[in-house]
Amino acid sequence: MTAFFHAGPLTMPVNDVPGYLETEKLTSKNARDIPKRNLLLPSLGGGDWSWFQPYAEDQVAEGGDEDPQAVYNAFGIEKKGDLIKPAFQDGPYAAVEGFLQLRNPIVAPSNPQNA
């Protein structure tokens, strides 16, 4: 079993917020792959974590009704900062929200048939 939860808003320098890339669109097939790009976020401890960043891209649903849906890019987490002595970098800042996913279980299941 892996963890998946909402996180944010988190503040980060505007220049550290990457733009959306269609070639790296998140799908159910690539969700557990190691992302090609990283975000600088505070350390999360053990495990391999991914950050799923939503983007508001113009999309038109089938049938002609406009129903914009969020699209996502996955990012690895480049551990940054000192949680004991936090500090801010020079601004400006952006607030981001997204989802964190533990790509692989921290410990192997005791019964491999239940994995």
The 8 nearest C-alpha neighbors of each residue, nearest first, counted from 0:
[[1, 104, 2, 114, 103, 108, 105, 101],
 [0, 2, 104, 101, 103, 102, 3, 100],
 [3, 1, 101, 100, 4, 0, 99, 102],
 [4, 2, 100, 99, 101, 1, 98, 5],
 [3, 5, 99, 98, 6, 2, 100, 97],
 [4, 6, 98, 97, 99, 7, 3, 96],
 [7, 5, 98, 97, 96, 4, 8, 99],
 [8, 6, 96, 9, 95, 97, 5, 94],
 [7, 9, 96, 95, 94, 6, 10, 97],
 [10, 8, 7, 95, 94, 96, 11, 6],
 [11, 9, 94, 93, 92, 95, 8, 12],
 [10, 12, 92, 93, 13, 94, 9, 15],
 [11, 13, 92, 15, 14, 91, 90, 93],
 [12, 14, 92, 93, 15, 16, 91, 11],
 [13, 15, 12, 16, 17, 11, 92, 91],
 [16, 14, 12, 13, 17, 11, 38, 39],
 [17, 15, 13, 14, 18, 12, 11, 38],
 [18, 16, 15, 19, 14, 38, 13, 20],
 [17, 19, 20, 16, 54, 72, 15, 52],
 [18, 20, 21, 72, 17, 54, 71, 23],
 [21, 19, 22, 23, 18, 24, 72, 17],
 [20, 22, 24, 23, 19, 72, 25, 70],
 [23, 21, 20, 24, 19, 25, 72, 35],
 [24, 22, 21, 20, 72, 25, 73, 19],
 [25, 23, 72, 21, 22, 71, 26, 20],
 [24, 26, 72, 71, 73, 30, 23, 29],
 [27, 25, 28, 29, 30, 24, 71, 23],
 [26, 28, 30, 29, 25, 31, 32, 24],
 [27, 29, 26, 30, 31, 25, 32, 24],
 [28, 30, 32, 26, 31, 27, 25, 33],
 [31, 29, 27, 32, 28, 26, 25, 73],
 [32, 30, 102, 29, 33, 103, 28, 27],
 [33, 31, 29, 30, 34, 102, 28, 35],
 [32, 34, 35, 31, 75, 49, 74, 102],
 [35, 33, 74, 75, 36, 73, 32, 37],
 [34, 36, 33, 74, 37, 75, 73, 23],
 [37, 35, 74, 34, 75, 38, 73, 76],
 [38, 36, 75, 74, 76, 77, 39, 35],
 [37, 39, 76, 77, 40, 74, 75, 36],
 [38, 40, 77, 79, 76, 78, 37, 41],
 [41, 39, 79, 78, 38, 76, 77, 42],
 [42, 40, 79, 80, 78, 43, 39, 82],
 [41, 43, 78, 44, 79, 40, 80, 77],
 [44, 42, 41, 45, 78, 48, 46, 40],
 [45, 43, 42, 46, 78, 47, 41, 48],
 [46, 44, 43, 47, 105, 48, 42, 101],
 [45, 47, 105, 48, 101, 44, 103, 104],
 [46, 48, 102, 101, 103, 49, 45, 75],
 [49, 47, 101, 100, 102, 46, 76, 75],
 [48, 50, 75, 100, 74, 99, 76, 73],
 [49, 51, 99, 74, 73, 98, 52, 75],
 [52, 50, 73, 98, 97, 72, 71, 99],
 [51, 53, 97, 71, 72, 50, 73, 54],
 [54, 52, 71, 70, 69, 97, 51, 55],
 [53, 55, 70, 69, 56, 71, 52, 19],
 [56, 54, 69, 57, 70, 53, 68, 67],
 [55, 57, 54, 58, 69, 70, 67, 68],
 [58, 56, 67, 55, 59, 68, 69, 66],
 [57, 59, 67, 56, 60, 68, 66, 65],
 [58, 60, 65, 66, 67, 63, 61, 64],
 [59, 61, 66, 64, 65, 63, 62, 58],
 [62, 60, 63, 59, 64, 65, 66, 58],
 [61, 63, 64, 60, 59, 65, 66, 58],
 [62, 64, 61, 60, 65, 59, 66, 58],
 [65, 63, 62, 60, 66, 59, 61, 67],
 [64, 66, 59, 60, 67, 63, 58, 61],
 [65, 67, 60, 59, 64, 68, 58, 57],
 [68, 66, 58, 57, 65, 59, 69, 56],
 [69, 67, 66, 70, 58, 55, 56, 57],
 [68, 70, 55, 54, 53, 56, 71, 67],
 [69, 71, 54, 53, 68, 55, 56, 24],
 [72, 70, 53, 25, 52, 24, 54, 51],
 [71, 73, 24, 25, 52, 51, 23, 74],
 [72, 74, 51, 50, 34, 25, 52, 49],
 [75, 73, 37, 50, 34, 36, 49, 38],
 [74, 76, 37, 49, 34, 36, 50, 38],
 [77, 75, 38, 37, 78, 40, 39, 49],
 [76, 78, 39, 38, 37, 79, 40, 75],
 [79, 77, 42, 41, 40, 76, 39, 80],
 [80, 78, 41, 40, 39, 42, 77, 81],
 [79, 81, 41, 82, 85, 78, 42, 40],
 [80, 82, 84, 83, 85, 79, 41, 86],
 [81, 83, 85, 84, 80, 41, 42, 86],
 [84, 82, 81, 85, 80, 86, 41, 42],
 [83, 85, 81, 82, 86, 80, 87, 41],
 [86, 84, 82, 81, 83, 80, 87, 41],
 [87, 85, 84, 88, 80, 81, 82, 83],
 [88, 86, 89, 85, 90, 11, 12, 80],
 [87, 89, 90, 86, 12, 11, 91, 92],
 [88, 90, 87, 91, 12, 92, 86, 11],
 [91, 89, 92, 12, 88, 13, 87, 11],
 [90, 92, 12, 13, 89, 93, 14, 11],
 [93, 91, 12, 13, 90, 11, 10, 94],
 [92, 94, 13, 10, 11, 12, 95, 91],
 [93, 95, 10, 9, 8, 11, 92, 96],
 [96, 94, 8, 9, 7, 93, 10, 97],
 [97, 95, 7, 8, 6, 9, 94, 52],
 [96, 98, 52, 51, 6, 5, 53, 7],
 [97, 99, 5, 51, 6, 4, 50, 100],
 [98, 100, 50, 4, 3, 49, 51, 5],
 [101, 99, 3, 49, 48, 2, 102, 50],
 [100, 102, 48, 2, 1, 103, 47, 3],
 [103, 101, 31, 47, 48, 100, 49, 1],
 [104, 102, 101, 1, 105, 47, 46, 31],
 [103, 105, 1, 106, 0, 107, 101, 102],
 [104, 106, 46, 103, 107, 45, 1, 47],
 [107, 105, 104, 108, 103, 109, 0, 46],
 [106, 108, 109, 104, 105, 111, 114, 110],
 [109, 107, 110, 111, 114, 106, 113, 0],
 [108, 110, 111, 107, 113, 106, 114, 112],
 [109, 111, 108, 112, 113, 114, 107, 106],
 [112, 110, 114, 113, 108, 109, 107, 106],
 [113, 111, 110, 114, 108, 109, 107, 0],
 [114, 112, 111, 110, 108, 109, 0, 107],
 [113, 111, 112, 108, 110, 0, 107, 109]]
